Amino acid sequence: MTDQPFEYTRLPDSERTPKPATTTTRAVQQEFTDKLDFTDRQSFDDAKRGFIATLDPMTVAHDHAKRPAYDLSQMHFLDADAPDTVNPSLWRQAQLNSGHHGLYEVVEGIYQIRSFDIANMTLIRGNTGWIIVDPLTSSETSRAGLKLANEQLGERPVVAVIHTHSHADHFAGVLGVITADQAESGEVAVIAPVDYVNEALSENVLAGNVMNRRATYMYGNLLQPGPTGFVTTGLGAALSMGSTGFVLPNDIVSETGETRCIDGIDIEFQMTMGTEAPAEMVFYFPQFKALCMSEITSHHLHNVYTPRGAQVRDALAWAAQINESLDLFGDRLEVEFASHHWPMWGRDRVANYLKKQRDLYKFIHDQTLRLANLGYTKEEIAEQLKLPESLGKEFYNRDYYGTVHHNARAVYVKYLGYFDGNPAHLYPLPPVEVATRYLDFMGGADAVVSKATGSFKAGDYRWVAEVLNHVVMADPEHIAGRALLADTLEQLGYQSESGPWRNFYLCGALELRDGLSPGTAFNASEGMARGIPLYNLFQTLAVRLNAQRADGLCLHINLAFTDHEPVLLSIENSVLHAFFGRTDPHPTATMKISALEYKYLMMGIRDAEALVASGALEIEGDVTALAQLAGLFDQFDRRFPIVTPRRPWQ
């Protein structure tokens, strides 16, 4: 068992309701209105071009839950003008994302399902069937998209799936368009870039629980849609919350210049590894003069570092790969489309867009390092770095997802790490301890809240958030401090041009006001577990091993798989190892089981007693050791606190 999150007294009802925009926030919104050209409607024209059909209402049912897997039916409030509680630039992006959903024609033969999820699903019509690019996050939404396409364009089988990269919103809905058997048998080609499997599973499984928890903040899953709540993710209308799966690709693309001919459709691939994802590729369709840019270009500034947590991306490589796309395909293309947002038509227009997206990332990279070499810290760099007007005036370069501010800090960390060289920052205290000492130095929580109230009235919200974070970390039962911090984060959210920043701020305010929402233990779905290779499963188990409980134990378990080479599972020195192709002549115990049932067992999908009773599991040796083994692994709580402290670790 893991330790339970810290529970605290709920705020009074009067402090739990959303507040209106303050005078300071209204002034910030007016600044954006004044500096950007909101008469430019080109993106709206592009977003609605080629519309064929959609769902009404725009709701997709969940296969296993009462709540929908996806629901845009509550987003009609976006039809109005921007309110004071939403940055007008972000409101524009929200209208583009949410207001344009359904099936669209890019060119004859290429179609997209847009805003059935945070990403797009693209369908290319081959001689006999569909080639599907990026089957979304959830089986329910990808299945609904394919059904709509078949109804409108004529039913065709799926002959291939292309995963552009290793992020879950581009692969986890795969079982909505094909079956696992079709992938495993090779009946359907499943094409992905080299290293896709390891990168997809390391990001979504090894660090899956903490990323998923932070993703609830980043994507605003817990916020109610409305002018004081959720309006968009920036990257797309909303993230679907349905059933997920994973299949192993049966065709790997490894090098730029590789080609495939699938069902009569020629495809030229370009590797873009280490850009927006560690494993990513883009590709060109000569018959259609169409370039798919995956996710390395989109209608916003992307994340060099994503706030949900992931490896810092290489901004310089990102810019270089966009430039290579221009060199390889720029003089041949007539249309560019991607895994998010809407396409762009016309060679010159696309070339200008790609150049400015390229220069966006290179500017942030180069200028961050210039300032770092002058001795500025990552915070000082982020505060002063501004895009030149030639880049910043373009709506497709705005901070709707990534921001110049946090991307500059990411570039710094990529090269120099989190430490800024100041020895005072080398060995810092953890948050609760430092907060307690700050409050003691500052005269106690009441004194800090009193001073912070004045700063709040003056509109100095960033400072108020910093000092009140100490109050809440040291004393989460300080009602006035927690309430004022919630109000502060709310105003910062209202002002944010970035969808993730808004969602982070407003989710923080929600946690401070209402506490943690109910959650369950983190486990992979059955569809995900089936596709996980054993090698990656054992990596996951090693991460879940509780070192204190395993201290002093020495276990050697032979896994005699009925359909896979044997594996020796070893726990010693509080570390788990899995040695493939090896057995111990004197094991603690031996398990005879299929690899699939073992995966289900270790993921909590199957019960050991039921497997033994059915004959699917046979055990020899020390049965008590196997019972002991199950208790060595942590179960991760999905809903751990973020803006409040949690109990000390066990």
Residue pairs with C-beta under 8 A, 6 or more apart in sequence:
1 635
2 634
2 635
2 636
2 637
2 650
3 646
3 647
3 648
3 649
3 650
4 637
4 647
5 516
5 637
5 639
5 640
5 641
5 646
5 647
6 476
6 641
6 644
6 645
6 646
6 647
7 515
7 516
8 476
8 477
8 482
8 515
8 644
9 477
9 479
10 16
10 513
10 514
10 515
11 479
11 482
11 483
11 486
11 512
11 513
11 514
12 479
12 483
15 479
15 483
15 486
15 513
16 513
16 514
18 85
18 228
18 229
18 490
19 487
19 490
19 491
20 84
20 85
21 29
21 83
21 84
21 85
21 491
21 494
22 459
22 491
23 459
24 459
24 461
24 491
25 84
25 85
25 459
25 491
25 494
25 495
26 84
28 87
28 495
29 82
29 84
29 86
29 87
29 88
29 494
29 495
32 87
32 88
32 89
32 497
33 88
36 88
36 89
36 393
36 395
37 393
38 88
38 92
40 395
43 96
43 299
43 342
43 395
43 396
44 95
44 96
46 342
46 343
46 344
46 345
47 96
47 99
47 100
47 341
47 342
48 100
49 104
49 342
49 343
49 345
50 104
50 105
50 106
51 100
51 102
51 103
51 104
52 102
52 103
52 104
52 105
52 111
52 152
52 153
53 102
53 103
53 148
53 151
53 152
54 101
54 102
54 103
54 148
55 101
55 102
55 144
55 148
57 72
57 73
58 70
58 71
58 72
58 73
58 101
58 115
59 68
59 70
59 71
59 72
59 73
60 68
60 69
60 70
60 71
60 116
60 138
60 140
60 141
60 144
60 240
60 242
61 68
61 69
61 140
62 68
62 69
62 140
62 241
62 242
62 243
63 69
63 139
63 140
63 242
63 243
64 243
67 241
69 138
69 140
69 141
69 240
69 241
69 242
69 243
70 116
70 117
70 138
70 140
70 141
70 238
70 240
70 241
70 242
71 238
72 98
72 101
72 115
72 237
72 238
74 225
74 226
75 98
75 225
75 237
77 225
77 226
77 227
78 91
78 94
78 95
78 98
78 99
78 231
79 95
79 99
82 88
82 91
82 92
83 91
83 227
84 494
85 227
85 228
85 494
86 94
86 227
86 231
86 494
86 502
87 494
87 495
87 496
87 497
87 502
89 395
89 398
89 400
89 497
90 231
90 232
90 234
90 400
90 496
90 497
90 498
90 499
90 502
91 231
92 395
93 232
93 234
93 299
93 300
93 395
93 398
93 400
93 499
94 231
94 232
94 237
94 499
96 299
96 341
96 342
97 115
97 232
97 233
97 234
97 236
97 237
97 341
98 115
98 232
98 237
98 238
100 114
100 115
100 342
101 114
101 115
101 116
101 237
102 113
102 114
102 115
102 148
103 111
103 112
103 113
103 145
103 148
103 149
103 152
103 153
104 111
104 112
104 113
104 114
104 342
105 111
106 112
106 122
106 290
106 335
106 337
106 343
107 288
107 289
107 290
107 334
107 335
109 124
109 125
109 287
109 288
110 122
110 123
110 124
110 125
110 285
110 288
110 290
110 337
111 122
111 123
111 124
111 125
111 149
111 153
112 120
112 121
112 122
112 123
112 337
112 343
113 120
113 121
113 122
113 123
113 136
113 145
113 146
113 148
113 149
114 120
114 342
115 236
115 237
116 136
116 141
116 142
116 144
116 145
116 240
117 136
117 137
117 138
117 141
117 142
117 169
117 173
117 236
117 238
117 239
117 240
118 137
118 169
118 219
118 233
118 235
118 236
118 237
118 238
118 239
118 240
118 340
119 134
119 136
119 137
119 169
119 170
119 235
119 236
119 339
119 340
120 134
120 337
120 338
120 339
120 340
120 341
121 132
121 133
121 134
121 135
121 136
121 142
121 145
121 146
121 173
122 132
122 133
122 134
122 292
122 337
122 339
123 130
123 131
123 132
123 133
123 146
123 149
124 130
124 131
124 132
124 133
124 265
124 285
125 153
125 156
126 156
126 159
126 160
126 262
126 263
126 264
126 265
127 263
127 264
127 265
128 156
128 157
128 159
128 263
129 156
129 157
129 158
129 159
129 160
129 263
130 146
130 149
130 156
130 157
130 158
130 159
131 158
131 159
131 160
131 161
131 162
131 262
131 263
131 265
132 142
132 146
132 158
132 160
132 161
132 162
132 177
133 161
133 162
133 164
133 292
133 339
134 162
134 163
134 164
134 169
134 170
134 171
134 339
135 142
135 161
135 170
135 171
135 173
135 174
135 176
135 177
136 142
136 145
136 169
136 170
136 172
136 173
136 176
136 240
137 168
137 169
137 172
137 173
137 239
137 240
137 242
137 244
138 172
138 173
138 176
138 240
138 241
138 242
138 243
138 244
139 173
139 174
139 175
139 176
139 242
139 243
139 244
139 245
139 527
140 173
140 176
140 240
140 242
140 243
141 173
141 176
141 240
141 242
142 173
142 174
142 176
142 177
143 173
143 176
143 177
144 176
146 158
146 176
146 177
150 156
158 177
158 178
158 182
158 188
159 188
159 189
159 262
159 263
160 188
160 189
160 190
160 191
160 262
160 263
161 174
161 177
161 178
161 183
161 188
161 189
161 190
161 191
162 191
162 192
162 283
163 170
163 171
163 174
163 190
163 191
163 192
163 193
163 196
163 249
164 170
164 193
164 280
164 281
164 282
164 292
164 294
164 295
164 339
165 193
165 196
165 276
165 277
165 279
165 280
165 281
165 294
165 295
166 192
166 193
166 195
166 196
166 199
166 200
166 203
166 277
166 278
166 279
166 280
167 200
167 203
167 277
167 295
168 200
168 203
168 204
168 244
169 239
170 295
170 339
171 192
171 200
171 246
172 204
172 244
172 245
172 246
172 528
173 240
173 242
173 244
173 245
174 183
174 190
174 245
174 246
174 247
175 243
175 245
175 247
175 527
176 245
178 188
178 190
178 247
180 245
180 247
180 527
180 530
180 531
181 187
182 188
183 190
183 247
183 248
183 249
183 250
184 247
184 248
184 250
186 250
189 250
189 251
189 262
190 247
190 248
190 249
190 250
190 251
191 249
191 251
191 252
191 253
191 260
191 262
192 249
192 251
192 252
192 253
192 279
193 252
193 253
193 254
193 271
193 273
193 279
193 280
193 281
194 252
194 253
194 254
194 271
194 273
194 279
195 273
195 278
195 279
196 249
196 252
196 279
197 248
197 249
197 533
197 536
198 279
198 536
199 277
199 278
199 279
200 246
200 279
201 246
201 532
201 533
201 536
201 539
202 536
202 539
203 211
203 278
203 310
203 311
204 211
205 524
205 528
205 532
205 536
205 539
205 540
206 539
206 540
206 543
207 309
208 522
208 524
209 522
209 636
209 637
209 638
210 309
210 636
211 308
211 309
211 310
212 522
212 638
213 638
213 639
213 640
213 642
214 307
214 308
214 309
214 642
215 221
215 239
215 308
216 222
216 507
217 307
217 308
217 503
217 504
217 507
217 508
217 642
218 233
218 306
218 307
218 308
218 500
218 503
218 504
219 233
219 238
219 239
219 308
219 500
219 503
220 229
220 230
220 233
220 238
220 499
220 502
220 503
220 506
220 507
221 239
221 241
222 507
222 510
222 517
223 229
223 230
223 503
223 506
223 507
223 510
224 230
225 231
228 490
228 494
228 506
229 506
230 238
230 503
230 506
231 499
231 502
232 238
232 400
232 499
233 239
233 401
233 499
233 500
233 503
234 300
234 400
234 401
234 498
234 499
234 500
235 298
235 300
235 340
235 400
235 401
235 499
236 340
236 341
243 525
243 527
244 525
244 527
244 528
245 525
245 527
245 528
245 530
245 531
246 527
246 528
246 530
246 531
246 532
247 531
248 531
248 533
251 260
253 260
253 269
253 271
253 281
254 271
255 271
256 269
256 270
256 271
256 324
256 328
257 268
257 269
257 270
258 268
258 269
259 266
259 267
259 268
259 269
260 266
260 267
260 269
261 267
265 285
265 287
266 285
266 286
266 287
267 283
267 284
267 285
268 283
268 284
268 285
268 286
268 328
268 329
269 281
269 282
269 283
270 281
270 282
270 283
270 284
270 321
270 324
270 325
270 328
270 329
271 280
271 281
272 280
272 281
272 282
272 294
272 296
272 321
272 325
273 279
273 280
273 281
273 317
274 280
274 313
274 314
274 317
275 296
275 313
275 314
275 317
275 318
275 321
276 294
276 295
276 296
276 302
276 313
276 318
277 295
277 313
278 311
280 294
280 295
280 296
281 294
282 291
282 292
282 293
282 294
282 296
282 321
282 325
283 291
283 292
284 290
284 291
284 292
284 328
284 329
284 332
284 333
285 291
285 292
286 332
288 335
289 332
289 333
289 334
289 335
290 333
290 334
290 335
290 336
290 337
291 325
291 329
291 333
291 335
291 336
291 337
291 350
292 337
292 338
292 339
293 322
293 325
293 336
293 337
293 338
293 354
294 338
294 339
295 302
295 338
295 339
295 340
296 302
296 318
296 321
296 322
296 325
297 322
297 336
297 338
297 353
297 354
297 357
298 338
298 339
298 340
298 341
298 396
298 401
299 340
299 341
299 342
299 395
299 396
299 400
300 341
300 396
300 397
300 398
300 399
300 400
300 401
300 402
301 360
301 397
301 398
301 399
301 400
301 401
301 402
301 403
301 404
301 407
302 401
302 402
303 313
303 401
303 402
303 406
303 407
303 410
303 500
304 312
304 313
304 315
304 318
304 361
304 364
304 402
304 406
304 407
304 410
304 411
304 414
305 312
305 313
305 402
305 406
305 407
305 409
305 410
305 413
306 402
306 500
307 406
307 500
307 501
307 504
308 500
312 410
312 413
312 414
313 410
313 414
314 414
315 361
315 362
315 364
315 365
315 407
315 410
315 411
315 414
316 361
316 362
316 365
318 361
319 358
319 359
319 360
319 361
319 362
319 365
322 354
322 357
322 358
322 361
323 358
325 354
326 351
326 354
326 355
326 358
330 347
330 350
330 351
330 354
331 347
333 347
333 350
334 345
334 346
334 347
335 343
335 344
335 345
335 350
336 343
336 344
336 350
336 353
336 354
337 343
337 344
344 350
344 353
353 396
356 390
356 391
356 394
356 396
356 397
357 396
357 397
359 391
360 387
360 391
360 397
363 387
363 388
363 391
364 385
364 404
364 407
364 408
364 411
365 411
367 385
367 408
368 381
368 385
368 408
368 411
368 412
369 411
369 415
371 380
371 381
371 384
371 385
372 378
372 381
372 412
372 415
372 416
376 384
377 412
377 420
377 422
378 408
378 409
378 412
378 413
378 416
378 420
379 409
381 408
381 409
381 412
382 404
382 405
382 406
382 408
382 409
383 405
385 404
385 405
385 408
386 392
386 404
387 397
387 404
391 397
392 398
398 497
399 405
399 497
399 498
400 497
400 498
400 499
401 498
401 499
401 500
402 498
403 497
403 498
403 501
419 425
419 426
428 434
429 437
431 473
431 645
432 473
432 474
432 645
434 470
435 469
435 470
435 471
435 472
435 473
435 474
436 474
438 467
438 470
438 474
439 445
439 448
439 470
439 471
439 474
439 475
442 448
442 467
442 470
445 471
445 474
445 475
445 478
445 481
448 467
448 468
448 470
448 471
448 481
449 468
449 471
449 478
449 480
449 481
449 484
451 467
452 464
452 467
452 468
452 471
452 481
452 484
453 484
455 463
455 464
455 467
456 464
456 484
456 487
456 488
461 488
461 491
461 492
461 495
462 492
464 484
464 485
464 488
465 485
465 488
465 489
465 492
468 481
468 484
468 485
468 488
469 485
469 643
471 478
471 481
471 482
471 485
472 478
472 481
472 482
472 485
472 512
472 643
472 644
472 645
473 644
473 645
475 481
476 482
476 644
476 645
482 512
483 512
483 513
485 512
485 643
486 508
486 509
486 512
486 513
487 509
489 505
489 506
489 508
489 509
489 512
489 643
490 505
490 506
490 509
492 501
492 505
493 501
493 502
493 503
493 504
493 505
493 506
493 509
494 502
496 502
496 505
507 642
508 642
508 643
511 641
511 642
511 643
511 644
512 643
512 644
516 639
516 640
516 641
517 639
518 639
519 637
519 638
519 639
520 638
521 604
521 635
521 636
521 637
521 638
522 635
522 636
522 637
522 638
523 603
523 604
523 605
524 532
524 603
526 600
526 605
529 599
529 600
529 603
529 605
530 596
530 599
532 540
532 599
534 564
534 567
534 578
534 580
534 595
534 598
534 599
535 578
535 580
537 599
537 602
537 603
538 567
538 569
538 576
538 578
541 576
541 578
541 602
541 633
542 575
542 576
542 577
542 578
544 633
544 634
544 635
544 636
545 571
545 574
545 575
545 576
545 632
545 633
545 634
546 632
546 633
546 634
547 574
548 574
548 650
549 631
549 632
550 571
550 574
550 632
551 574
553 571
553 572
553 574
553 628
553 632
554 571
554 572
555 569
555 570
555 571
555 572
555 588
555 625
555 628
555 629
556 568
556 569
556 570
556 584
556 586
556 587
556 588
557 568
557 569
557 570
557 587
557 588
557 589
557 590
557 591
557 625
557 626
557 629
558 566
558 568
558 569
558 583
558 584
558 587
558 589
558 590
558 591
559 566
559 567
559 568
559 569
559 590
559 591
559 593
559 598
560 566
560 583
560 590
560 591
560 592
560 593
561 567
561 593
561 594
561 595
561 598
562 592
562 593
562 594
562 595
563 594
563 595
563 596
564 594
564 595
565 580
565 581
566 581
566 582
566 583
567 578
567 579
567 580
567 581
567 582
568 578
568 579
568 582
568 583
568 584
568 587
569 576
569 577
569 578
570 576
570 577
570 578
570 579
570 584
571 577
571 629
571 632
587 621
588 621
588 622
588 625
589 619
589 620
589 621
589 622
589 623
589 625
589 626
590 619
590 620
590 621
591 598
591 617
591 618
591 619
591 626
592 617
592 618
592 619
592 620
593 601
593 611
593 616
593 617
593 618
594 616
597 606
597 611
597 616
597 617
600 606
601 607
601 608
601 611
601 617
608 617
608 626
608 630
611 617
612 618
612 619
619 626
640 646
